Amino acid sequence: MVRDYELMVVLTPELDDEGVTAATERVTSLVTSRGGEIVDLQPWGKRRLAYPIRNFRDGHYSVARLKLAPETTEPIERGLRLADPVLRHLLVRLDES
């Protein structure tokens, strides 16, 4: 059964535009290699963080809507935790209403 999810990723601010694109492509391939589908991807750009993370005050935000099988969420989150340019991520299942 495939469900709808939303993934927010915050990347380190020291990446340039090409680095942000490359890191976003790695996140996209992480999802698609596990059988997921990216429905929509919206880069929000560089924004101020609510609190410092690893001594960074800013981060590059991206939000994606995904279609995933529930058993693939854990390997995707593990891959995001291990990725160096990812400061934080949040994967949330959307309501089916």
C-alpha positions in Angstrom: 0.0 0.0 0.0 1.4 3.4 -1.0 0.8 6.4 1.2 1.4 10.1 0.9 4.2 11.7 2.8 5.8 15.1 3.1 9.6 15.4 3.6 11.3 18.6 4.7 15.1 18.7 4.4 17.4 21.4 5.8 20.9 21.5 4.1 24.0 23.2 5.4 24.3 26.9 4.3 27.9 26.5 3.1 26.7 24.7 -0.1 26.6 26.8 -3.3 23.7 26.5 -5.8 25.3 23.5 -7.5 25.9 21.8 -4.1 22.3 22.3 -3.1 21.1 20.9 -6.4 23.5 17.9 -6.0 22.4 17.2 -2.4 18.7 17.5 -3.5 19.4 15.0 -6.3 20.9 12.6 -3.7 17.8 12.9 -1.5 15.6 12.3 -4.6 17.6 9.3 -5.6 17.4 8.0 -2.1 13.6 8.0 -2.3 13.3 6.7 -5.9 15.8 3.9 -5.3 13.5 2.5 -2.6 10.5 2.5 -4.9 9.1 5.9 -3.9 7.8 8.6 -6.1 8.4 12.4 -5.8 5.1 14.1 -6.6 6.2 17.7 -5.9 9.6 19.3 -5.0 9.7 22.9 -3.8 13.0 24.5 -2.9 12.4 27.2 -0.3 15.9 28.7 -0.5 18.1 29.8 2.3 16.4 30.7 5.6 17.2 31.5 9.2 17.1 28.5 11.5 15.0 28.8 14.7 18.1 27.7 16.7 21.7 26.9 15.8 22.4 23.4 14.5 26.1 22.4 14.3 27.0 26.1 14.7 25.0 27.1 11.6 22.4 29.9 11.8 21.0 29.4 8.3 20.0 26.5 6.1 18.8 25.6 2.6 15.2 24.3 2.9 13.4 22.0 0.5 9.9 20.4 0.9 8.9 17.3 -1.2 5.6 15.4 -1.4 6.2 11.7 -1.8 4.3 8.5 -2.4 6.0 5.7 -0.4 5.3 2.3 1.0 5.3 2.5 4.8 8.1 -0.1 5.2 10.5 2.1 3.1 10.4 5.1 5.5 13.0 3.8 7.9 15.7 3.1 5.4 15.1 6.6 3.8 15.4 8.3 7.2 18.5 6.3 8.0 20.1 7.5 4.8 19.1 11.1 5.5 20.7 10.9 9.0 24.0 9.6 7.5 24.1 12.3 4.8 26.6 15.0 5.7 24.9 18.0 4.0 21.6 17.3 5.7 21.3 19.3 9.0 17.7 18.2 9.8 14.9 16.3 8.1 11.3 15.6 8.9 9.2 12.9 7.2 5.5 13.1 8.0 2.6 10.9 6.7 -0.2 13.1 5.4 -3.8 12.5 6.4 -5.9 10.5 4.0 -8.9 12.7 4.4 
